Amino acid sequence: MKVIYTEEFKTDVRKVKDKKIQGRIKKAVQKIKDNPEIGKPLRYDLFGLRSIQIPPFRILYEFREDLIILHKFEHRKGVYR
């Protein structure tokens, strides 16, 4: 399965300096690749996206057939805005 990292996602991840969280991001991306339906489907303005938790952060992504697009990585308080 092909994974596309948006510029916004790359920027968000670069801001993270904690090595533990960076490792958790990599594990979460692997989980998404293994099972794209693992994330919670979102509604309303974010319809079509899914969210996976890396407490207290979230990854927002979408998937289509053999393609996963990672959109955002942010703290849970600001990610849905």
ROFILUM-26200 format. One record per residue: z, y, x of N, C-alpha, C in turn; residue number from 1; residue in three letters. Coordinates in Angstrom, 1 decimal. Atoms other than C-alpha are relative to their C-alpha. Layout:
BEGIN
     n_c3     n_c2     n_c1    ca_c3    ca_c2    ca_c1     c_c3     c_c2     c_c1    nr   rest
        Z        Y        X        Z        Y        X        Z        Y        X   NUM    Ala
...
This chain:
BEGIN
     n_c3     n_c2     n_c1    ca_c3    ca_c2    ca_c1     c_c3     c_c2     c_c1    nr   rest
      0.0     -1.2      0.8      0.0      0.0      0.0      0.0      1.2      0.9     1    Met
      0.1     -1.2     -0.8     -1.0      3.4      1.4      1.0      1.0     -0.5     2    Lys
     -1.0     -1.1      0.3      1.6      6.2      1.6     -0.5      1.3      0.5     3    Val
      0.4     -1.4     -0.4      0.8      9.9      1.6      1.2      0.8     -0.1     4    Ile
     -1.1     -0.9     -0.1      3.4     12.4      2.7     -0.5      1.4     -0.2     5    Tyr
      0.4     -1.4      0.2      2.9     15.9      1.2      0.6      0.9      1.1     6    Thr
     -0.6     -1.0     -0.9      3.5     18.9      3.4      1.4      0.4     -0.4     7    Glu
     -1.3     -0.4      0.4      6.5     19.8      1.3      1.0     -1.1      0.4     8    Glu
     -0.9      1.1     -0.3      8.0     16.3      1.8      0.3      0.0      1.5     9    Phe
     -0.2      0.0     -1.5      7.4     16.5      5.6      1.0      1.2      0.4    10    Lys
     -0.8     -1.2     -0.3      9.0     20.0      5.7      1.5     -0.3     -0.3    11    Thr
     -1.3      0.3      0.5     12.0     18.8      3.7      0.7     -1.0      1.0    12    Asp
     -0.6      1.0     -0.9     12.6     15.8      6.0      0.3      0.5      1.4    13    Val
     -0.2     -0.6     -1.3     12.2     17.8      9.2      1.3      0.8      0.0    14    Arg
     -1.2     -0.7      0.1     15.2     19.9      8.0      1.2     -0.8      0.2    15    Lys
     -1.1      0.9     -0.1     17.4     16.9      8.1      0.3     -0.4      1.5    16    Val
     -0.3      0.3     -1.4     19.2     16.6     11.5      0.9     -1.2      0.1    17    Lys
     -0.9      1.1      0.0     21.6     13.8     10.6     -0.8     -1.3      0.1    18    Asp
      0.8      1.2     -0.3     20.3     10.5     12.1      0.3     -1.1     -1.0    19    Lys
     -0.3      1.0      1.0     22.1      8.4      9.5     -0.9      0.2     -1.3    20    Lys
      0.8     -0.3      1.2     20.3     10.2      6.6     -1.5     -0.3      0.3    21    Ile
      1.4      0.3     -0.3     17.0     10.0      8.5     -0.3     -1.5     -0.1    22    Gln
      0.1      1.4      0.1     17.5      6.2      8.7      0.0     -0.4     -1.4    23    Gly
      0.0      0.3      1.4     18.3      6.1      5.0     -1.3      0.4     -0.7    24    Arg
      1.3     -0.4      0.6     15.1      8.0      4.2     -1.0     -1.1      0.3    25    Ile
      0.9      1.0     -0.4     13.1      5.4      6.2      0.1     -1.3     -0.9    26    Lys
     -0.3      1.2      0.8     14.8      2.5      4.3     -0.5      0.2     -1.4    27    Lys
      0.4     -0.3      1.3     14.2      4.2      1.0     -1.6      0.0     -0.2    28    Ala
      1.4      0.1      0.1     10.5      4.7      1.7     -0.5     -1.4      0.1    29    Val
      0.4      1.4     -0.1     10.2      1.1      2.7      0.3     -0.7     -1.4    30    Gln
     -0.3      0.6      1.3     11.9      0.1     -0.6     -1.1      0.4     -1.0    31    Lys
      1.0     -0.5      0.9      9.4      2.3     -2.5     -1.3     -0.8      0.3    32    Ile
      1.2      0.7     -0.4      6.5      0.6     -0.6      0.1     -1.5     -0.5    33    Lys
     -0.2      1.4      0.4      7.9     -2.9     -1.4     -0.1     -0.1     -1.6    34    Asp
     -0.1      0.1      1.4      8.5     -2.1     -5.1     -0.2      1.5     -0.6    35    Asn
      0.1     -1.4      0.4      7.0      1.3     -6.3      0.6      0.3     -1.3    36    Pro
     -0.6     -0.3      1.3      8.6      0.9     -9.7      1.5      0.1      0.1    37    Glu
     -1.5      0.0     -0.2     12.1      1.0     -8.2      0.6      1.3     -0.5    38    Ile
     -0.6     -1.3      0.3     12.6      4.7     -8.9      0.1      0.3     -1.5    39    Gly
     -0.2     -0.4      1.4     13.7      6.3    -12.2     -1.1      0.9     -0.4    40    Lys
      1.1     -0.9      0.5     10.8      7.7    -14.2      0.6      1.3     -0.5    41    Pro
     -0.5     -1.3      0.4     11.2     11.4    -14.8     -0.8      0.5     -1.2    42    Leu
      0.6     -0.5      1.3     10.4     13.4    -18.0     -0.3      1.5      0.1    43    Arg
      0.2     -1.5      0.2      9.3     16.8    -19.2     -1.0      0.5      1.1    44    Tyr
      0.9     -0.6     -1.0      7.9     19.0    -16.4     -0.4     -0.9      1.2    45    Asp
      0.3      0.9     -1.1      8.1     16.2    -13.9     -0.5     -1.4     -0.4    46    Leu
      0.5      1.2      0.5      6.5     13.6    -16.0     -1.1     -0.6      0.9    47    Phe
      1.0      0.6     -0.9      4.5     11.1    -13.9      0.7     -0.2      1.4    48    Gly
     -0.7      0.2     -1.2      7.0     11.3    -11.0      1.2     -0.9     -0.2    49    Leu
     -1.2      0.8      0.0      9.8      9.0    -10.1      1.0      0.5      1.0    50    Arg
     -1.0     -0.5     -0.9     13.1      9.6     -8.4      0.8     -1.2      0.6    51    Ser
     -0.9      1.0     -0.6     15.1      7.4     -6.0      1.1      0.8      0.7    52    Ile
     -1.2     -0.6     -0.6     18.6      8.2     -4.8      0.3     -0.4      1.4    53    Gln
     -0.6      0.2     -1.3     19.8      8.7     -1.3      1.2      1.0      0.0    54    Ile
     -1.1     -0.9      0.3     23.2     10.2     -2.3      0.4      0.9      1.2    55    Pro
      0.2     -0.8      1.2     23.5     13.2     -2.5     -1.4      0.5     -0.1    56    Pro
      1.4     -0.5      0.1     19.7     13.6     -2.1     -0.8     -0.9     -0.9    57    Phe
      0.9      0.7      0.8     16.7     12.5     -4.0     -1.4      0.1      0.6    58    Arg
      1.4      0.0     -0.4     13.1     11.5     -3.1     -0.8      0.0     -1.3    59    Ile
      0.9      0.0      1.2     10.5     12.4     -5.8     -1.4     -0.4      0.5    60    Leu
      1.3      0.6     -0.4      7.3     10.4     -5.6     -0.8     -0.4     -1.3    61    Tyr
      0.9      0.6      1.1      4.4      9.1     -7.7     -0.8     -1.1      0.6    62    Glu
      0.8      1.0     -0.5      2.4      6.0     -7.4     -1.2     -0.3     -1.0    63    Phe
      1.2      0.4      0.8     -1.1      4.9     -8.6     -0.6     -1.2      0.7    64    Arg
      0.6      1.2     -0.6     -2.4      1.4     -8.0      0.4     -0.3      1.4    65    Glu
     -0.4      0.3     -1.4     -2.4      1.1     -4.2      0.4      1.3      0.8    66    Asp
     -0.2     -1.3     -0.7     -1.3      4.7     -3.4      1.4      0.5     -0.5    67    Leu
     -1.3     -0.6      0.2      2.2      6.2     -3.1     -0.1      1.4      0.6    68    Ile
      0.0     -1.4     -0.5      2.5     10.0     -2.8      1.5      0.5     -0.1    69    Ile
     -1.4     -0.5     -0.1      5.9     11.3     -1.6      0.0      1.5     -0.1    70    Leu
      0.1     -1.4      0.3      6.4     14.8     -3.0      1.1      0.9      0.6    71    His
     -1.1     -0.8     -0.3      9.9     16.1     -2.3      1.2     -0.9      0.5    72    Lys
     -1.3      0.5     -0.4     13.2     15.3     -0.5      0.9      1.1      0.0    73    Phe
     -1.0     -1.2      0.1     16.1     17.6     -1.5      1.3     -0.5     -0.5    74    Glu
     -1.3      0.3      0.6     19.7     17.7     -2.5     -0.2     -0.1     -1.5    75    His
      0.2      0.3      1.4     20.1     16.5     -6.1      0.1      1.3     -0.9    76    Arg
     -0.2     -1.2      0.8     21.2     20.0     -7.3     -1.3      0.9     -0.1    77    Lys
      1.2     -0.8      0.0     17.8     21.6     -6.4     -1.3     -0.7     -0.1    78    Gly
      1.3      0.7     -0.1     15.2     18.9     -6.4     -0.8      0.0     -1.3    79    Val
      0.7      0.1      1.3     14.4     19.0    -10.1     -0.5      1.4     -0.5    80    Tyr
      0.4     -1.3      0.4     13.7     22.7    -10.2     -1.5      0.3      0.3    81    Arg
